[in-house]
């Protein structure tokens, strides 16, 4: 008898697990709840009928924005379709640094990291770029670039070198210009 119970036990556990999963999955099938927004007087004396509408957020109609400057509706007008950052800034950044090899490109975090690149006209120096897209809006403060430069030393190999302060700003401006061109071309503004 004990041997028979030990064979049923795994099947019983599987059946219970499937039943619990089915119950949990069924809880989400009801759709989103609607809450009464007002009551209208019904046909009878003293009767009221609830009027149902969309639920309101505790944080207001636009919800809660943490760490950003976006306003409700910015995502729709910013070209942010399917990725976590502004799609115009994302594509413009990739287009602008396309001559450099990429190490990493994260469209949800908005980070592009290039590998070291030596221009053909100056093989004794190399550059590396990190681009950070900071939001979903197409704004000047929505992008940051960091440029790194190294020079070749005959004895020590590659040594960090100073980058002109305007280099990162010029790169950011080139990306913004390209993003605006893409937006105008797509939206016809």
URBEL-V419763 format. One record per pair of residues at least 12 apart in sequence whose ideal C-beta (glycine too) atoms are under 6 Angstrom apart, sorted by the first residue. I is the first residue (numbers start at 0). J is the second residue. Records with the same first field share a line. If there is no record, write none. Layout:
BEGIN
I->J + J
END
This chain:
BEGIN
33->51
34->54
35->49 + 51
36->50 + 52
37->50
67->134
69->134 + 135 + 136
73->135 + 136
74->135
77->135 + 136 + 137
79->135
82->106
83->107
84->109 + 132
85->135 + 137
87->137 + 178 + 181 + 182
88->132 + 142 + 178
89->106
91->174 + 177 + 178 + 181
92->111 + 130 + 174
94->177
95->173 + 174 + 177
96->113 + 128
99->113 + 116
100->114
101->113
102->114
109->132
110->131
111->130
112->129
113->127 + 128
115->127
123->151
124->150
125->149
126->148
127->147
128->146
129->145
130->144
131->143
137->178
142->171 + 174
144->167 + 170 + 171
146->162 + 166 + 167
148->160 + 162
END
